[in-house]
Amino acid sequence: MREDLISVIGGTGAQGGGVVDALLAQGTFKVRVASRNPASDRARALSVRGVEVVKADLLDPASLAAAFAGARGAFLVTDFWEPSQGARETEIGTAAVKAARGAGVEHLIWSTLPDVESLTGGRLKVVHFTGKAWVDAVVRSAGFARHTFVEAPFYFQNFLTVMAPQPLPNGGRGWAVPMDLELRVIHAGDVNEVGRTVAAAFGAGDALPNGSVLAVAGGMYSWNDFANTLNALGHDLKAVQVPADVYDRSYPGAHELREMFQYFAEHTYFGPQREARIAAANELVPGGCTSFADWARVHMKR
């Protein structure tokens, strides 16, 4: 079984779900998903599709032995926005990496993001980026036969959920953001294409240089790009810039995202090594990734 089994941690979530879909579509691997509740609707739906579902929880590292046992490869993602994980991402990710290595996983793919704290000399933290980045060194030193890093973009799907257009203070609908609306610095993409990239990385074997960093994106956009694209499809939306202190008071947790937008403005989403990392991902996925215009035409009809 070790020859073709991939274990997916986070397989009932956005990134992990895309990985499962891509692995099943590829038809080369058996897939196992860890779930804290194998009886949940999502977990049972995976079982119907032929996915092995085992009970395991990132918050209980000992339970991960069942998830990794006998697996040749593993995809690992943590979720800062899950209340039980939050600022513990580095701790949780480190424990999971060690559990995978202890179980004999040969190829680990870790979902990470740039180290904002390092890039800004400590001025900005952006914990949901930096907390993942601090696990990178653990992955490199763990002793896996192969390891790969994947960087997910700003999800297009955010515009259907947490970044859906909202009423604006002076009328109209759209987004109030603490950054220059013309800055084309946001690497965005369809989260499902992270899955395609991960599946391709598992399938590539030795053809993919060990330690590769794969940055997945359908393009680099400004807030005005997003608004103009949607308006061309019949929407009536706009983005407005607000002062940082106003944004920080606008909702619980706004400070974290304000720092994120400030980081984008200074370094772009994927940071200074973006071009090589995006190119590495595009080489693995024929046809590249979907643009926002093409995605929105299907998913954000007026």
C-alpha positions in Angstrom: 0.0 0.0 0.0 2.9 2.4 0.7 3.6 2.7 -3.0 0.4 4.5 -3.8 -1.3 5.8 -0.6 -1.5 9.6 0.1 -2.7 10.9 3.4 -4.4 14.3 3.3 -4.6 16.2 6.6 -7.4 18.8 6.1 -9.2 16.8 3.5 -12.6 18.1 4.5 -11.5 21.7 4.1 -10.9 24.1 1.2 -7.3 23.3 0.3 -7.4 19.7 1.4 -10.7 19.0 -0.4 -9.2 20.2 -3.6 -6.2 17.9 -3.1 -8.5 15.0 -2.6 -10.5 15.8 -5.7 -7.3 16.1 -7.8 -5.8 12.9 -6.5 -9.0 11.0 -7.2 -9.1 12.5 -10.7 -5.5 11.6 -11.4 -6.4 8.0 -10.6 -2.9 7.0 -9.6 -3.1 7.1 -5.8 -5.2 5.7 -3.0 -6.4 8.5 -0.7 -6.8 8.7 3.0 -8.3 11.6 4.9 -8.0 12.4 8.5 -11.2 13.7 10.2 -11.9 14.5 13.8 -15.4 13.3 13.1 -15.6 10.5 10.5 -19.4 10.4 10.9 -19.8 14.0 9.6 -21.6 14.5 6.3 -18.3 15.7 4.6 -16.4 12.6 5.8 -19.1 10.2 4.8 -19.3 11.8 1.3 -15.6 11.1 0.9 -16.1 7.5 1.9 -18.7 7.1 -0.7 -16.1 8.2 -3.3 -13.7 5.6 -2.2 -11.6 7.7 0.2 -10.4 6.0 3.4 -11.4 8.2 6.3 -9.7 7.7 9.7 -10.3 9.5 13.0 -7.5 11.9 13.8 -7.1 15.4 15.0 -4.3 18.0 14.5 -4.8 19.0 18.1 -3.9 15.5 19.2 -0.6 14.6 17.6 -0.7 11.0 18.8 -3.9 10.4 16.9 -2.1 11.3 13.6 -0.2 8.0 13.6 -3.4 6.3 12.2 -3.6 9.0 9.5 0.0 8.6 8.4 0.5 4.8 8.9 1.5 3.1 5.6 1.3 6.3 3.6 4.0 7.0 1.0 3.0 10.7 0.8 1.2 13.2 2.9 -0.3 16.7 2.3 -0.5 18.8 5.4 -2.3 22.1 5.9 -3.3 23.9 9.1 -6.0 26.6 9.6 -5.3 29.8 11.4 -9.0 30.7 11.2 -10.1 27.6 13.0 -10.6 28.9 16.6 -8.9 25.8 18.2 -5.8 26.4 16.0 -5.4 30.1 15.6 -2.0 31.4 16.8 -0.9 27.8 17.6 -0.2 27.0 13.9 3.5 26.7 14.3 3.2 24.4 17.3 0.5 22.3 15.6 2.2 22.1 12.3 5.5 21.2 13.9 3.9 18.3 15.8 2.2 17.0 12.6 5.4 17.1 10.6 7.2 15.1 13.3 4.3 12.6 13.4 4.5 12.2 9.6 8.2 11.6 9.7 7.9 9.2 12.6 5.3 7.2 10.6 7.7 6.8 7.7 6.1 9.2 5.2 8.5 9.6 2.3 7.2 12.7 0.6 5.6 15.5 2.6 3.9 18.5 1.0 3.4 21.3 3.4 1.1 24.3 2.7 2.9 27.4 3.8 3.1 31.2 3.2 5.9 33.8 3.3 7.5 34.9 6.6 6.1 38.4 6.8 7.8 39.1 10.1 11.2 38.4 8.6 10.5 40.2 5.4 9.4 43.4 7.2 12.1 43.3 9.9 9.5 42.6 12.6 7.3 45.7 11.7 4.4 43.4 10.6 3.5 40.0 12.0 0.6 38.7 9.9 0.4 35.7 12.1 -1.6 33.6 9.6 1.3 33.8 7.2 4.3 33.8 9.5 3.0 31.0 11.8 3.1 28.7 8.8 6.4 29.9 7.5 8.1 29.0 10.8 7.3 25.4 10.2 9.3 25.4 7.0 12.6 24.8 8.8 11.1 21.9 10.6 10.1 20.3 7.3 13.5 20.8 5.8 15.4 19.3 8.7 13.0 16.4 9.5 14.7 14.0 7.1 12.0 13.1 4.6 13.2 11.4 1.5 11.3 14.2 -0.4 9.6 17.4 0.7 7.8 20.1 -1.2 6.2 23.4 -0.2 3.0 24.8 -1.8 1.8 28.4 -1.3 -1.9 29.0 -1.7 -3.1 32.3 -3.2 -5.8 34.7 -2.0 -8.8 32.5 -2.8 -11.2 33.7 -5.5 -13.7 31.9 -3.3 -13.2 34.6 -0.6 -15.5 36.8 -2.7 -18.3 34.4 -2.0 -17.7 34.3 1.8 -15.5 36.4 4.0 -14.8 39.0 1.3 -18.2 39.1 -0.2 -19.2 42.7 -1.3 -20.7 44.7 1.6 -22.6 48.0 1.9 -20.2 50.9 1.9 -20.3 53.9 4.3 -21.1 56.4 1.6 -23.4 54.2 -0.4 -23.1 51.5 -2.9 -21.6 48.0 -2.3 -18.1 46.6 -2.5 -15.0 46.6 -0.3 -13.5 49.1 2.1 -9.8 48.3 2.3 -6.7 50.0 3.9 -4.5 50.1 0.8 -4.1 51.8 -2.6 -6.8 50.5 -4.9 -4.6 50.6 -7.9 -1.7 48.5 -6.5 -1.6 45.2 -8.5 0.0 43.1 -5.7 -2.6 40.5 -4.7 -1.8 37.0 -6.1 -5.2 35.4 -6.3 -6.5 32.1 -7.6 -9.0 29.3 -7.4 -8.3 27.3 -4.3 -9.1 24.1 -6.1 -6.0 24.6 -8.3 -3.8 24.1 -5.2 -5.1 20.6 -5.3 -4.2 20.1 -9.0 -0.7 21.4 -8.2 -0.2 19.1 -5.2 -1.4 16.1 -7.1 1.0 16.9 -9.9 3.8 17.3 -7.4 3.1 13.8 -5.9 3.0 12.4 -9.4 6.2 14.1 -10.6 8.5 12.1 -8.3 12.2 12.8 -8.8 11.4 15.1 -11.8 10.5 17.8 -9.3 13.6 19.1 -7.5 13.5 18.3 -3.8 12.5 21.2 -1.6 10.6 23.0 -4.5 8.3 25.9 -3.5 5.2 26.0 -5.7 3.2 29.3 -5.6 -0.3 28.8 -7.1 -2.0 31.9 -8.7 -4.3 32.8 -11.5 -2.9 36.3 -11.7 -1.8 39.4 -9.7 -4.6 41.9 -9.1 -5.6 45.2 -7.6 -8.8 45.9 -5.8 -9.9 48.0 -8.8 -9.1 45.0 -11.0 -11.6 42.9 -9.0 -14.3 45.6 -9.1 -13.9 46.3 -12.8 -13.9 42.6 -13.7 -17.2 42.0 -11.8 -18.8 45.2 -13.2 -18.1 44.0 -16.7 -20.2 41.0 -15.8 -23.1 43.3 -14.7 -22.4 44.0 -11.1 -22.3 47.5 -9.6 -19.4 47.4 -7.2 -16.5 49.5 -6.1 -13.5 49.5 -3.7 -12.8 52.4 -1.4 -9.6 53.1 0.6 -10.0 53.8 4.3 -7.3 54.8 6.8 -5.5 52.0 8.7 -6.9 53.1 12.1 -10.4 53.2 10.8 -10.1 49.7 9.3 -8.6 48.4 12.6 -11.7 49.4 14.4 -14.1 48.1 11.8 -14.6 44.4 13.0 -13.0 41.9 15.4 -9.6 40.7 14.0 -9.3 43.5 11.5 -5.8 44.4 12.7 -4.5 41.0 11.4 -6.0 41.6 7.9 -4.9 45.3 7.9 -1.3 44.2 8.4 -1.8 41.6 5.7 -2.9 44.3 3.2 0.0 46.5 4.3 2.4 43.6 3.6 0.8 43.1 0.2 1.4 46.7 -0.7 5.0 46.5 0.3 6.1 43.1 -0.9 3.1 41.5 -2.9 1.2 38.5 -1.6 4.0 35.9 -2.5 6.9 38.2 -1.7 10.3 38.7 -3.4 10.7 35.1 -4.7 7.3 35.1 -6.4 8.3 34.8 -10.0 10.4 31.6 -9.7 7.8 30.0 -7.4 4.9 30.7 -9.7 6.8 29.5 -12.7 7.6 26.2 -10.8 3.9 25.6 -10.1 2.8 26.5 -13.7 5.3 24.0 -15.1 3.5 21.2 -13.2 0.0 22.1 -14.3 -0.7 22.1 -18.0 -2.6 25.2 -19.1 -1.7 27.1 -15.9 -4.3 28.5 -13.5 -7.7 30.1 -14.1 -7.9 33.9 -14.3 -10.3 35.9 -12.1 -12.4 36.9 -15.1 -12.9 33.3 -16.2 -13.7 32.2 -12.6 -16.1 35.0 -11.9 -17.9 34.4 -15.2 -18.9 31.0 -13.8 -19.2 31.6 -10.1 -20.2 35.3 -9.6 -23.0 35.9 -12.1 -25.0 38.9 -11.3 
